[in-house]
Amino acid sequence: MLGWILTFVKFYDGDGNVLVPKSVRPIMDYGETYLGDKKGANRQFRIANLHIREYDDYYTIHKDRIDPKIDPFGHLLVDAPEYLVSILYGIHVGKQFGIDIYDKGKAAGKSKVEALSKALLASCLAGSASGSTFYILNNLIRKINKSI
């Protein structure tokens, strides 16, 4: 009888997280963290490789392969490659954009300092915008693929 009832209860979400109702575990006594994507959660916690997100009525829990507090770069490579790819894409676009602005400034007769300052500002803005856009599009495509 119990097995039949459990088939109608959802214990995990589409991302592979285990769902724990707050009625089962009303309080989390772990330190709050800002490492990781909150995905709309009120708060999030990390205990070694466990990543816990708190929502109004439940928690989601998943286990990362690499603890970001111990090996941040390894965590990006293995558990969160979308962040690393977005960062690298933003750096690439920002660099190319900055070089282009610097060359145009120098060709227009501006001083090295003025051309460089405008190129650095443009590089930071373009890199941030392109990296963020890439990350948002990646997540949107992921959501669309899961719904198909």
LINVENZI-V79751 format. One record per residue. RES is the residue in one small letter. SS is DSSP state (H for helix, E for strand, - for the rest). D_FIRST is the distance of its C-alpha to the first C-alpha in Angstrom with 1 decimal. Layout:
RES | SS | D_FIRST
RES | SS | D_FIRST
This chain:
m | - | 0.0
l | H | 3.8
g | H | 5.5
w | H | 5.3
i | H | 6.6
l | H | 8.9
t | - | 10.4
f | - | 12.0
v | - | 13.4
k | - | 16.8
f | - | 17.7
y | E | 21.0
d | - | 23.9
g | - | 26.2
d | - | 28.5
g | - | 26.0
n | - | 25.8
v | E | 22.8
l | E | 22.0
v | E | 21.8
p | E | 21.6
k | - | 24.5
s | - | 22.3
v | - | 21.2
r | - | 24.7
p | - | 27.3
i | - | 30.4
m | - | 31.7
d | - | 34.6
y | - | 36.0
g | - | 39.2
e | E | 39.2
t | - | 40.5
y | - | 42.1
l | - | 41.6
g | - | 39.4
d | - | 38.5
k | - | 36.9
k | - | 35.4
g | - | 35.5
a | - | 34.1
n | - | 35.7
r | E | 36.2
q | E | 35.4
f | E | 35.5
r | E | 36.1
i | E | 35.4
a | - | 36.9
n | - | 35.1
l | E | 32.2
h | E | 32.8
i | E | 31.0
r | E | 31.5
e | E | 31.0
y | - | 30.3
d | - | 30.1
d | - | 26.4
y | E | 25.2
y | E | 26.6
t | E | 26.7
i | E | 27.3
h | E | 28.6
k | E | 30.7
d | - | 34.2
r | - | 35.9
i | - | 39.1
d | - | 39.7
p | - | 42.1
k | - | 43.8
i | - | 44.8
d | - | 45.5
p | H | 45.7
f | H | 47.3
g | H | 44.8
h | H | 41.9
l | H | 43.6
l | H | 44.0
v | H | 40.5
d | - | 38.1
a | - | 40.0
p | H | 42.5
e | H | 42.7
y | H | 44.6
l | H | 47.0
v | H | 47.7
s | H | 48.4
i | H | 50.7
l | H | 52.6
y | H | 52.9
g | H | 54.2
i | H | 56.7
h | H | 57.9
v | H | 58.4
g | H | 60.0
k | H | 62.4
q | H | 63.5
f | H | 63.9
g | H | 65.9
i | H | 68.2
d | H | 68.9
i | H | 69.8
y | H | 72.0
d | H | 73.9
k | H | 74.4
g | H | 75.6
k | H | 78.0
a | H | 79.3
a | - | 80.0
g | - | 82.2
k | - | 80.0
s | - | 80.3
k | H | 78.0
v | H | 76.5
e | H | 75.9
a | H | 74.5
l | H | 72.2
s | H | 71.0
k | H | 70.1
a | H | 68.5
l | H | 66.3
l | H | 65.2
a | H | 64.4
s | H | 62.7
c | H | 60.3
l | H | 59.5
a | H | 59.0
g | H | 56.9
s | H | 54.7
a | H | 54.2
s | H | 53.6
g | H | 51.1
s | H | 49.2
t | H | 49.2
f | H | 48.0
y | H | 45.1
i | H | 44.1
l | H | 44.4
n | H | 42.4
n | H | 39.5
l | H | 39.8
i | H | 39.8
r | H | 36.7
k | H | 34.9
i | H | 36.1
n | H | 35.0
k | H | 31.4
s | H | 31.2
i | - | 32.5
